[in-house]
Amino acid sequence: MTTTTSELSHFHAYLAKLIAQGRQSLLPEEALDEWREEHPLADEDDPFADDLDDVAAVQEAIADRLAGDPGQSLDEVLEEIANVHHLVNPLRKP
């Protein structure tokens, strides 16, 4: 059974449990919210888990720039990448 199929099967059982408990008046969104509270996604299952880190990194870079940090030039970045991966920087000045 795939992860999605397994998760849907567990969610279906959860809904059946809510109905058996007499909670059939819950709106679908409310039932889903409760499910998510009880079954949070693991980071590797969450397609947006890295987004907060990315946003924080961009915000930090913007703050640095506003504080006067010029950052790295494109030449410096390309040279660093070339060195790490044992490549030739096509923009390297002779």
CYANA upper distance limits for C-alpha pairs under 8 A (distance plus 0.5 A):
  1 MET  CA      5 THR  CA      6.63
  1 MET  CA      6 SER  CA      6.52
  2 THR  CA      6 SER  CA      6.47
  3 THR  CA      7 GLU  CA      6.49
  4 THR  CA      8 LEU  CA      6.60
  5 THR  CA      9 SER  CA      6.58
  6 SER  CA     10 HIS  CA      6.75
  7 GLU  CA     11 PHE  CA      6.60
  8 LEU  CA     12 HIS  CA      6.53
  9 SER  CA     13 ALA  CA      6.83
 10 HIS  CA     14 TYR  CA      6.66
 11 PHE  CA     15 LEU  CA      6.72
 11 PHE  CA     35 TRP  CA      7.92
 12 HIS  CA     16 ALA  CA      6.78
 13 ALA  CA     17 LYS  CA      6.71
 14 TYR  CA     18 LEU  CA      6.84
 14 TYR  CA     35 TRP  CA      8.17
 15 LEU  CA     19 ILE  CA      6.79
 15 LEU  CA     31 ALA  CA      7.90
 16 ALA  CA     20 ALA  CA      6.64
 17 LYS  CA     21 GLN  CA      6.69
 18 LEU  CA     22 GLY  CA      7.05
 18 LEU  CA     23 ARG  CA      5.79
 18 LEU  CA     24 GLN  CA      7.21
 19 ILE  CA     23 ARG  CA      5.68
 19 ILE  CA     24 GLN  CA      5.35
 26 LEU  CA     30 GLU  CA      6.50
 26 LEU  CA     31 ALA  CA      6.72
 27 LEU  CA     31 ALA  CA      6.88
 28 PRO  CA     32 LEU  CA      6.69
 29 GLU  CA     33 ASP  CA      6.56
 30 GLU  CA     34 GLU  CA      6.72
 31 ALA  CA     35 TRP  CA      6.67
 32 LEU  CA     36 ARG  CA      6.64
 33 ASP  CA     37 GLU  CA      6.75
 34 GLU  CA     38 GLU  CA      6.78
 35 TRP  CA     39 HIS  CA      6.34
 36 ARG  CA     40 PRO  CA      5.88
 36 ARG  CA     41 LEU  CA      8.31
 41 LEU  CA     45 ASP  CA      6.37
 41 LEU  CA     46 ASP  CA      6.37
 42 ALA  CA     46 ASP  CA      6.85
 43 ASP  CA     47 PRO  CA      8.50
 43 ASP  CA     49 ALA  CA      6.16
 44 GLU  CA     49 ALA  CA      8.07
 48 PHE  CA     52 LEU  CA      8.18
 49 ALA  CA     53 ASP  CA      8.43
 50 ASP  CA     54 ASP  CA      6.76
 51 ASP  CA     55 VAL  CA      6.55
 52 LEU  CA     56 ALA  CA      6.59
 53 ASP  CA     57 ALA  CA      6.67
 54 ASP  CA     58 VAL  CA      6.74
 55 VAL  CA     59 GLN  CA      6.60
 56 ALA  CA     60 GLU  CA      6.58
 57 ALA  CA     61 ALA  CA      6.70
 58 VAL  CA     62 ILE  CA      6.67
 59 GLN  CA     63 ALA  CA      6.65
 60 GLU  CA     64 ASP  CA      6.63
 61 ALA  CA     65 ARG  CA      6.63
 62 ILE  CA     66 LEU  CA      6.63
 63 ALA  CA     67 ALA  CA      6.63
 64 ASP  CA     68 GLY  CA      7.02
 64 ASP  CA     69 ASP  CA      5.86
 65 ARG  CA     69 ASP  CA      5.36
 65 ARG  CA     70 PRO  CA      6.54
 65 ARG  CA     71 GLY  CA      7.59
 72 GLN  CA     76 GLU  CA      6.46
 72 GLN  CA     77 VAL  CA      6.94
 73 SER  CA     77 VAL  CA      6.87
 74 LEU  CA     78 LEU  CA      6.57
 75 ASP  CA     79 GLU  CA      6.53
 75 ASP  CA     91 LEU  CA      7.48
 75 ASP  CA     92 ARG  CA      7.79
 76 GLU  CA     80 GLU  CA      6.64
 77 VAL  CA     81 ILE  CA      6.73
 78 LEU  CA     82 ALA  CA      6.52
 78 LEU  CA     89 ASN  CA      6.68
 78 LEU  CA     91 LEU  CA      8.32
 79 GLU  CA     83 ASN  CA      6.62
 79 GLU  CA     89 ASN  CA      6.25
 79 GLU  CA     92 ARG  CA      7.86
 80 GLU  CA     84 VAL  CA      6.69
 81 ILE  CA     85 HIS  CA      6.65
 81 ILE  CA     87 LEU  CA      8.34
 82 ALA  CA     86 HIS  CA      6.09
 82 ALA  CA     87 LEU  CA      4.93
 82 ALA  CA     88 VAL  CA      6.12
 82 ALA  CA     89 ASN  CA      5.97
 83 ASN  CA     87 LEU  CA      6.79
 83 ASN  CA     88 VAL  CA      8.26
 88 VAL  CA     92 ARG  CA      8.39
